[in-house]
Amino acid sequence: MAYTVLLADDSETIRDVLERTLGMTGLKFDNIYKTANGKEALTIMKQSWVDILFTDINMPQLNGIELVKQMRSDAELKEIPVVIVSTEGSKKRINELKEQGIKGYLRKPFTPERIRDIIVDTLGGWDE
């Protein structure tokens, strides 16, 4: 099984690191889309199939929390699993995000194994 992933982060460096780290997971990917903000992420998700979204919280134009809220109110996007990628790690913040329906929380710095586990736990379909 191959996945299509969307990476939304205002840091080009983080997007590139995430993309390289995805390549080290042992999983197969059809497409890896990258965008600098939530507004662009919404556009990509409306135009292309996305299996899972990895998004930062703090981004210009439309931050990660606003992005999740808009996705949850859109019939076409509400079922796309969202994983927050952030340096913020307070239990209160994580719980607030889980109440909004996120599927995972990936704290920076991250490892290929942690990303693989989140994708497999969320989407299934991987045999070692």
N, C-alpha and C positions, 0 to 999 in steps of 0.2 A: 504494500500500500504506500502511495506517495501522497504527501500533504502539500497544501498551499497555505503559506504563512504570510501575514502582514505584520511588519515591524513599524511602529509609529513612535518616533522619538525625535526631539528637536536637535539632538546631537548626532551629526553625521558619523562621528567616531563610534558612538554606542551602536548605531545602526549597523555599521560595518563589523564591529566586534560580535554583535548578535548573529549576523549572517555567517561569519566565519565559525562561530561556536555551533551554530546549527549544523554546519558541515562536518563537525566532529562528533555528532551524536550517534552516528550509525544509522540514522533514519534517512528515508528518501523523500525528496521534495520535488514537486512539479514546478512550483513557482515560489519565489520569495519576493514579495513586494515590500518596498521601503518608502516611508513618507515622513515628513518633518512635523506634522501636526494633525490634530484630530479632524479638522475640516477636510484635508486631503485624504485621510483614512476613510471617512464616510464616502467620499467620491469613489475611491477604489472599490470599496465593498459593494457599492451599488452597481458597479460596472463589471466586476469580476468575482468569481467564486473564491471565498476565503474559508479555510477550515478552522483557523485559529488566529486570533489577534494578540500580539504582544505590544503593550503600550506603556509609555511613561505617564506619570501623573502630570508633571509640570511641563506644558508645551504652550506655544503661542497660538492664537486664533481660537482654538478649541482644546481645552486640556483633557486629560485622560478621564476624569470624573464626568465632565460634560459629555464627552464622547460616549461613555457607557450609558448615560441617561438617554441620549438621543438614540442609541442603538436599541435600547430596551423598549422605546416607544415606537419603533419601526418594525412592522410585521415581517419584512424581508431580512432584517438584521438581528432581531432580538435573540435568536438561537445561536449566534456565532459565539463560541467560547472566548472569553477575554482573560488574559493573564497580565497583571500589572507588573512592570519592571521598574524598580525604583530603589533609591537609597533610603527612602523613608521606610521605617519599619515598626512604627508604634503599633501595639496590639489594637488600640482604639481605631486607628486609621484602617488597618487590615480588616477589622470587623465591620466597619462602615462600608468598605468596598465589597465585602462578601454579602452584606445585606442588599447591595445593588446588583448582585448576581455574578460577580467575577468568579472564575473557576480556579484561579491560582494567583500566587504572589511570588514573584521572583526578585529576590533582593540582590542588588549589585554589591560586590562582584558575583558572578554566577559561573557555573561549570557546565560543560556539555552534558554530564550525567543528570544534573538537576533539570536542565531544559528537556532532555529526553524523557525523564520521568513525568514531568508535567504534561508533555504532549501525549505520551502513551496513556497516562491515567485519565486524561480528558477525552482523547479520541480513540484510543485502543489501536489494535492492528499491528503490533510489533512483536516479532519472534526473534530472540537472540540467536 
